[in-house]
Amino acid sequence: MESATYPPAWYLLWLVIAVCGVGTWFLRNFTERVEATRFVAFSGVAAMSVMVVWTFTQF
């Protein structure tokens, strides 16, 4: 199996997904900012959707 090399933006997208995951967890458990929690969660979902589509169409 050959090793794939991904562009730096792909890894940046992973960083965004991770930050959104931790941010959502933090906002949900330690604040009462519902709108901010939803925004961060939906941003993470959008980033993950882009990651899946990009990965399966390009690599």
C-alpha positions as CSV (number, residue, x, y, z in Angstrom):
1,M,0.0,0.0,0.0
2,E,1.5,3.3,-0.9
3,S,1.7,6.2,1.5
4,A,-0.4,9.3,0.6
5,T,1.0,12.7,1.0
6,Y,-1.6,15.4,1.8
7,P,-1.3,19.1,1.3
8,P,-0.7,21.4,4.3
9,A,-4.3,22.7,4.1
10,W,-5.6,19.2,4.7
11,Y,-3.7,19.1,8.0
12,L,-5.0,22.6,8.8
13,L,-8.5,21.3,8.3
14,W,-7.8,18.5,10.8
15,L,-6.7,21.2,13.3
16,V,-9.9,23.1,12.8
17,I,-11.9,19.9,13.4
18,A,-10.0,19.2,16.6
19,V,-10.4,22.7,17.9
20,C,-14.1,22.7,17.1
21,G,-14.5,19.4,18.9
22,V,-12.8,20.6,22.1
23,G,-14.5,24.0,21.8
24,T,-17.9,22.4,21.6
25,W,-17.2,20.2,24.6
26,F,-15.9,23.1,26.6
27,L,-18.8,25.4,25.8
28,R,-21.4,22.8,26.5
29,N,-20.0,21.7,29.8
30,F,-18.6,24.9,31.3
31,T,-20.7,27.8,29.9
32,E,-24.3,28.5,29.1
33,R,-23.6,30.1,25.7
34,V,-26.0,28.0,23.6
35,E,-25.6,30.0,20.4
36,A,-21.8,29.9,20.6
37,T,-21.9,26.1,21.2
38,R,-24.1,25.6,18.2
39,F,-21.9,27.8,16.0
40,V,-18.7,25.9,17.0
41,A,-20.4,22.6,16.6
42,F,-21.8,23.3,13.2
43,S,-18.5,24.7,12.1
44,G,-16.9,21.4,13.1
45,V,-19.5,19.5,11.2
46,A,-19.0,21.6,8.1
47,A,-15.2,21.1,8.4
48,M,-15.6,17.4,8.8
49,S,-17.9,17.2,5.8
50,V,-15.4,19.1,3.7
51,M,-12.6,16.7,4.9
52,V,-14.6,13.6,4.0
53,V,-15.6,14.9,0.5
54,W,-12.0,16.2,-0.2
55,T,-10.4,13.0,0.9
56,F,-12.6,10.7,-1.1
57,T,-12.5,12.8,-4.3
58,Q,-8.8,13.7,-4.3
59,F,-6.9,10.9,-2.6
